[in-house]
Amino acid sequence: MTRPGTLAESQFPDSEPAFSRLAGNSPALHHAIALARAVAPAESTVLITGESGSGKELIAQGIHESSRRANAPFVAINCATLPESLQSSELFGHAKGAFTGATQDRPGLFEAAHGGTLFLDEVAELAASAQAALLRVVQEGMIVRLGERRERKVDVRIIAATHRDLDAAIQTGAFRTDLFFRLNVVNIAMPALRERENDVLLLAQQFIAEYNRKMNKAVAGLHPEVTRLFLDYAWPGNVRELRNVIESAVLLARSELIGLGDLPACLLKRIKAPESNPARPAARRWAEPDWRMKITDALLKTQGRRDQTAELLGMSRTTLWRKMKALGLSD
């Protein structure tokens, strides 16, 4: 059986289970997936933290798919997209005449997710009134539509996510302490892509294969210059940004390898602005000429044997492979 997160398993189309689409060999990613798998069969509320684009919704989908609610609805909403005036109406529903424009009774997302899972992305963006109503649902499983007094029972598992520092939000009064503790029964921290250096090239190859299929293209991989750039770039938009870059590059690729000229202009512009792209110190060191010489000399001494080369240089085989990729070296 292929280990979860490897390329072979991560090449499934988007219709495949969410956990299978979380490709990577990073220990931090594997820990997050293992924790999600462990909590999935329970009914506990889960709080997923991590930067935008790091895969929080995929983890939430994976928990739902691995739970007893898998055949029931999975409803997702980004709370940051809801105007404050509509938050309660969208989440809990409203009665006819509750406000101007409410021409009929309308159920909210909690009722739509009845029996299943409701994923509240960017939950820290909810206004104080919506936070208070959400706390009541978490505690009692009851909602009241806007403009009604009747209580309605809902059976919903809540998974929340945020990229914000909730401790800081609590200190400023922007987020309720009691709601935090109700949501934070299990916390799953998603690592940023810059913390998963080993996964950047693996993910790039996964997305190349995916968009080759979708666009009927035959792109084989990355030019060594692009490989070095990808390893040095901080990826502030995380996996979502990398996916978008690869989609554009595969579409525009003029040869079997993606070159610098195939990359989006906006990415190259960000890379040229050091203040907006804090390159990894390690990646800068790998590009120094003396590393190229050291690795080349060691490969010659060991006749291209990577295990002996890595031992000679005092590093792991994984680190050696990563440095060779960054420098465009082969055995």
N, C-alpha and C positions, 0 to 999 in steps of 0.2 A: 504494500500500500504506500502511495506517495505521501510524504510528510506534509501536513498543512503548511501553506505559505510558499511552497516551492513552485518553480515556473510551470511544471507540468500541470499542477492542480489549479494554478491561478489563471490559466488560459481559457477557462470556461466562459461562455458568454454571460451577459448581465442577468439572464434569467436563472442562473445557477445560484445555489445557496450563498448567502452573504459572506459567511466565514471563509468560503473558498475563494472569494474575490479579494480577500485581504492578504495579498502576496507580500512575502518578505521573510528574511531570516534573522531579523533583529530580535535579540532576547526580550527587549521591552515590548515589542509587538506581540511576540509569542506569549508573554505573560498576560497581556491584556486579553488576548483571545482565550487563553486557558481560564482566566477568571470569568469571562463572559459565558463560556461553556458550563462552568461550574454553577453559576447562579441561574442559568436559563430555566432549569426545571422548577425552581422555586417561584413564589409569587412576590418576592421582595422588590421594592422600588430600587431603581438603579440610577445613579448619577454618573454621567460620562463627561470627563473634562479633557480639554485639549484644544489646540489651535484650530482655526477654521481650515477645512480641507484635509484634516488628518484622518478622517474615516469614522467619525463618531456615529453617523447614521448607519453605516454598514454594520458596526458592532451592535447597534440597537436592533437592526433587522435580523442579525444572526441570533440574538437572544430570543426574539419572537419566534423565529423559525425552529428553534430548538426547544421551545416550551410546549406545554399542553395546549396553548392557545394558537398553535401554528395554523390551524385551519380557519381561524377567526380573523377579523380585520386587523391589519396593521395600518394605523393612521398616523401620518407625520405632519407636523406643522412647525414652521420656523417663526417663533414668536416675535422676532425682530421685524418681520414683514407686516405685522398687525398694528394698525394705528391704535393708540391707547383707547379711543372711544369705541372701538369694535372688539377689543380683546374678550370681554365677558360674553358678548353676543356670539362670537365665533366658537369659543370654548364650551359654553354652557347652553347656548340657544336663546331664543327670545319668543315672546308671545306677540300675537298680532296687536299692533298699536303701541308696542313698548316704546317706540321712538319714531320719529319721522322717517317714513320709508319702510317701516315694518308692516307690510300689507298682509302678512299671513304668519301663522305659527311656523317656527323653523327650529329643528333640532340642532344642537351644537356638535362639536367634534367628540365630546365624551360619549354622547349617545351613538354617534356613528361608529365608535370603537367598542361598543358594548360587547363583552365576551372576549375581546382581543386586547391589543396593546395600543396605547397612545404615546407617541414619541414627541416630546416637547423640546425641540431644538432651541437653543439660545433662550432658555427659561429665565435667565437673569434680566431679560428685556421686558418682562411683564411689569405692569404698573402695580401700585400698592393694592388697589381694589381687586385686581385679578389674582394677585398673590394670596390675598385673604380667602377668596373663594376657592382657589386651588387647594389651600391648606385644609379646608373643610372637606373637600372631596377625598383627599388623601387619608384624612382621619376617619371619616364616616361613610365614604362611598356614596354620598348623596349630592345631587346638584339641584339648583333652582334656576329655571330659565328666567332671563331678564324680563321683567314685567309680570311675573307670576309669583304666587306664594307656595304653590304645590311643590313638594319635594319629590324627586325621582331617584330611584336606586339605580346605580350603574355598576357594572362589573368590568372594571378596566384595570389592566396593569399599566403603571406609569413608568416610563423611562425618560429621564430628562438629561439635557446636555447643555454645556456652556463653554465658551472660550474665555470667559472672564474669571478673575480671581474673586471667588465668592466671599472669602474671608475679608477682603478689602471692601467689598460691597456691603457686607454686614456692618462693618465698622462705620461706614458713612450713612447707614440707614437705608440704602438702596435695595437691600434684600433682607427678608424676614429671617431671623435666626431660627424660629420654630419651623418654618418651611424648609430651611436648609437641612435641619436634622431629620425631617420626615423624608426628604428626597435622598439624602446621602446615606441610605442604609448600606448600600454597596457602592463603592467608588471605583470606577475604571478609568485610568489615566491613559490617554492615547498619546504616544510619542510623536513629536514633530519629525518631519522627514530629515531635517538636518541632523537629528540624533540617530538616524538610521542609515549611516553612510553606506553600509554594505548593500542596502536595498535599492539605491537610486538606479543603478544600471539594470538590476533585475526587473524592477518595475518598468523601466524604459523599454526593455525587450518585450515584456508582457503587453504593453500598450501598442508597440509596433505590430505585434502579431494580431492583436485585436483589430486595429484599424486597417491592416492589410486585408483581413477578411471582409470588413465592412466596405472598403473602397476598391477591392479587387486590385490591390497593389502588391509589389514584391520587394519591399524594402527589407534589406538584410540586417541592418543595424546602424550603429553610429560611427561617424568618422572619428579618428583618434582626437582631433581637435575638439569635437563636440563632447567626447567622453571626458576629456580634461575639464572642459567648461562645466559639465553637469556635476562632476565631483567637487568642483570648487565653489559652485553657486550655493547660496544658503536656502533656496526654495521657501521664501516666506509664505507662499500660498500652498505649500505642502503637496500632498499627492494629487489634489485637484489641479494645481498649477502644472505639475509635470504631465498629467494626462492631457490637458489642453494644449501644451507645447508639442507633445508627440502627435496629437491629432492633426494639428496644423502642419507640422513638419512632414508627416507621411503624405498628406494631401499635396504638398508643394515639392516633395523630393524629386530631384532630377536624375538621380542615380541610385544605385542599390544601397548606398550609405548616406545617411542624413548628414549634410554638411552645415557649416555656419550660415551659408546663404539660404538654407531652408528653414532656419529658425525664425520665429516671429520677431519683428523689429522691436516690439515693446520689451521683449526679454533681453535683447542685446542692449537696449537703452538702459535698462535697469542694471545690467552687469557693468556697464561703463560708469555707473554712478556709485562709487565705493560706499558713500554714506547710506545708501539704501540697500546695499548688498554686502553685508559683513561676511566676507569669504572665510571659510574655515582655515584656521592657521595650519592645521595638518595638511590640507590640500595644497596650500601655498608652498609648504616645505617639500612636498613630493615633486613639485614642478621644478625645483632647483636643479641646475646642471649636475651637481655632485651626486645627487641621488641616481640620476640616469647612469652615471659612470660606475657608481658602486654596484648597482644591480646588474649592469652589463658584465662587469668584471666577475661578479659572483656566479652568474649564469655560465660564463666561459669556464670557470674553474670547476663547476659541477656538471659540465656538459649538458646544461639545460634541465637538470633535475630540480624541480621546484622545492621538494621537501628539504633537500640538502642546501639549496640556495637560501631558503628561509632560515634554516638553522645557522648557516654561516653569517647571515646578516642580523641574527638575534631577533627574529620576528616570526609571527605565525604565517602559515601558508595563505590564510585569508588576507592578511595585511599585505603580504607580498603580491598577491594577485591584484589587489586594489591599487597598489602603487604602480604595478606594471600597466594596468589599464589607464591610469591617469597619465602615464608617460608615453603611452602608445607602443609599449614594448611587447615582443613575443618571445617565446622560448628560443 
